[in-house]
Amino acid sequence: MSRIRRNLAELERQLAAQKAVSRLKVEGGWCVVLRVPATHSDEDMAIELLTTHGVSVHPGHFYEFPADGCLVVSLIIHEETFAKGTSRLLAIF
């Protein structure tokens, strides 16, 4: 739980420094849903993030979000990896 809290705090810090991406309310568990500009399908964005930037996220449709613009990120990974991945992700938008 402490790692999840630290990663969520890091996410909040990075989100505060930009305006294009926001997060939905965290209701429990170890994932957070990010609202991103829907410039491509969620699946295309997830594939691009992985293949081009080395960042692994789930597209929103895996969690039955009806429209594009949602990416799901794990909060349970190692803090340094999370911070770097979040920075890479946010730099795209």
Residue frames relative to the residue before (quaternion, step in Angstrom):
aa qw qx qy qz dx dy dz
M 1.0000 0.0000 0.0000 0.0000 0.00 0.00 0.00
S 0.6420 0.5315 -0.3471 0.4301 3.59 0.95 -0.76
R 0.6354 0.5118 -0.3395 0.4680 3.61 1.01 -0.69
I 0.6302 0.5264 -0.3345 0.4625 3.57 0.96 -0.81
R 0.6623 0.5024 -0.3054 0.4643 3.59 0.93 -0.86
R 0.6575 0.4992 -0.3136 0.4692 3.59 0.96 -0.83
N 0.6644 0.4893 -0.3113 0.4715 3.60 0.95 -0.81
L 0.6296 0.5156 -0.3371 0.4733 3.59 1.01 -0.71
A 0.6388 0.5096 -0.3241 0.4766 3.60 1.00 -0.77
E 0.6408 0.5085 -0.3217 0.4768 3.60 1.01 -0.77
L 0.6269 0.5241 -0.3324 0.4710 3.56 0.99 -0.79
E 0.6453 0.5210 -0.3153 0.4612 3.59 0.91 -0.90
R 0.6410 0.5298 -0.3159 0.4568 3.57 0.97 -0.88
Q 0.7052 0.4533 -0.2690 0.4742 3.57 0.87 -0.94
L 0.6368 0.5235 -0.3378 0.4542 3.60 0.99 -0.73
A 0.6312 0.5571 -0.3323 0.4252 3.60 1.02 -0.74
A 0.6765 0.5078 -0.2832 0.4519 3.58 1.18 -0.53
Q 0.7554 0.2718 -0.1744 0.5701 3.61 1.25 0.07
K 0.3891 -0.7537 0.4902 0.2006 3.59 -1.24 0.24
A 0.6086 0.6286 -0.3417 0.3431 3.61 1.16 -0.41
V 0.7715 0.2889 -0.1368 0.5501 3.60 1.09 -0.70
S 0.0267 -0.7720 0.6349 0.0119 3.56 -1.09 0.79
R 0.3469 -0.7247 0.5441 0.2418 3.55 -1.25 0.07
L 0.4617 -0.6315 0.5386 0.3129 3.50 -1.25 0.47
K 0.6661 -0.4921 0.3738 0.4176 3.56 -1.26 0.34
V 0.3525 -0.7103 0.5708 0.2132 3.55 -0.95 0.92
E 0.1342 -0.8283 0.5431 0.0319 3.55 -0.66 1.14
G 0.7520 -0.2862 0.1816 0.5654 3.57 1.24 0.15
G 0.6683 0.4910 -0.3618 0.4260 3.53 -1.24 0.16
W 0.5289 -0.6462 0.4611 0.3002 3.53 -1.27 -0.29
C 0.6119 0.5110 -0.3711 0.4761 3.59 1.15 0.56
V 0.1530 -0.7496 0.6347 0.1090 3.52 -1.28 0.44
V 0.3169 -0.7352 0.5712 0.1808 3.56 -1.08 0.78
L 0.1777 -0.7802 0.5949 0.0756 3.54 -0.81 1.07
R 0.2736 -0.7094 0.6258 0.1740 3.54 -1.06 0.85
V 0.0202 -0.8019 0.5948 -0.0522 3.54 -0.64 1.18
P 0.6150 -0.5164 0.4102 0.4323 3.60 -1.16 0.35
A 0.3577 -0.7556 0.5159 0.1871 3.58 -0.81 1.03
T 0.0830 0.8263 -0.5462 0.1092 3.55 0.51 1.22
H 0.7475 0.1103 -0.0594 0.6523 3.58 1.30 -0.50
S 0.6427 -0.4606 0.3949 0.4677 3.56 -1.26 -0.04
D 0.6299 -0.5343 0.4007 0.3964 3.57 -1.19 0.50
E 0.6480 0.5212 -0.3245 0.4508 3.55 0.96 -0.81
D 0.6507 0.5034 -0.3182 0.4710 3.60 0.93 -0.83
M 0.6459 0.5083 -0.3233 0.4690 3.59 1.00 -0.80
A 0.6507 0.5133 -0.3197 0.4592 3.60 0.94 -0.86
I 0.6586 0.4973 -0.3094 0.4724 3.59 0.96 -0.83
E 0.6542 0.5050 -0.3127 0.4682 3.60 0.96 -0.84
L 0.6391 0.5242 -0.3296 0.4562 3.58 0.93 -0.83
L 0.6874 0.4802 -0.2848 0.4645 3.57 0.94 -0.85
T 0.7613 0.4145 -0.2260 0.4445 3.57 0.69 -1.07
T 0.7494 0.3937 -0.2143 0.4873 3.59 1.01 -0.73
H 0.8222 0.2535 -0.0899 0.5016 3.58 0.95 -0.87
G 0.4437 -0.7249 0.4335 0.2995 3.61 1.27 -0.05
V 0.5210 0.6163 -0.4118 0.4232 3.58 1.20 0.58
S 0.2011 -0.7997 0.5597 0.0828 3.56 -0.75 1.08
V 0.1060 0.7549 -0.6363 0.1186 3.55 -0.78 1.16
H 0.3976 -0.6637 0.5588 0.2988 3.55 -1.30 0.16
P 0.4497 -0.6489 0.5275 0.3139 3.57 -1.06 0.67
G 0.6367 -0.5836 0.3621 0.3506 3.56 -1.11 0.72
H 0.6237 0.5673 -0.3614 0.3982 3.59 1.01 -0.67
F 0.5163 0.6119 -0.4247 0.4226 3.62 1.23 -0.27
Y 0.7526 0.3389 -0.1659 0.5396 3.57 1.18 -0.66
E 0.5524 -0.6797 0.3358 0.3465 3.54 1.29 0.57
F 0.2823 0.7045 -0.5855 0.2850 3.58 0.97 0.81
P 0.4352 -0.7666 0.4117 0.2311 3.60 -0.64 1.08
A 0.7820 0.2576 -0.1441 0.5489 3.61 1.13 -0.47
D 0.5853 -0.5596 0.4457 0.3816 3.55 -1.26 0.39
G 0.5909 0.5793 -0.4322 0.3584 3.53 -1.28 0.39
C 0.6710 0.4407 -0.3063 0.5115 3.60 1.26 0.32
L 0.0113 -0.7579 0.6522 -0.0043 3.53 -0.99 0.94
V 0.2582 -0.7714 0.5678 0.1260 3.57 -0.99 0.86
V 0.1137 -0.8092 0.5763 -0.0147 3.54 -0.77 1.18
S 0.4030 -0.7018 0.5355 0.2414 3.56 -1.03 0.80
L 0.2829 -0.7563 0.5706 0.1496 3.55 -1.05 0.86
I 0.5981 0.6274 -0.3421 0.3627 3.59 1.24 -0.16
I 0.5393 0.6438 -0.4081 0.3580 3.61 1.20 -0.23
H 0.7149 -0.4416 0.3284 0.4314 3.56 -1.30 0.34
E 0.5894 -0.6449 0.3637 0.3231 3.58 -0.88 0.98
E 0.6675 0.4968 -0.3185 0.4540 3.60 0.86 -0.86
T 0.6447 0.5102 -0.3083 0.4785 3.57 0.99 -0.83
F 0.6410 0.5241 -0.3193 0.4611 3.58 0.98 -0.85
A 0.6718 0.5060 -0.3052 0.4466 3.59 0.82 -0.96
K 0.6703 0.4870 -0.3014 0.4718 3.60 0.92 -0.87
G 0.6723 0.5012 -0.3008 0.4541 3.58 0.90 -0.89
T 0.6386 0.5196 -0.3203 0.4686 3.56 1.00 -0.81
S 0.6407 0.5249 -0.3172 0.4619 3.56 0.97 -0.84
R 0.6533 0.5048 -0.3054 0.4745 3.59 0.94 -0.87
L 0.6531 0.5205 -0.3091 0.4550 3.57 0.93 -0.93
L 0.7110 0.4642 -0.2715 0.4532 3.58 0.76 -1.00
A 0.5940 0.5835 -0.3604 0.4205 3.60 1.11 -0.59
I 0.6081 0.5710 -0.3475 0.4283 3.59 1.16 -0.52
F 0.7511 0.3726 -0.1916 0.5102 3.56 1.07 -0.75
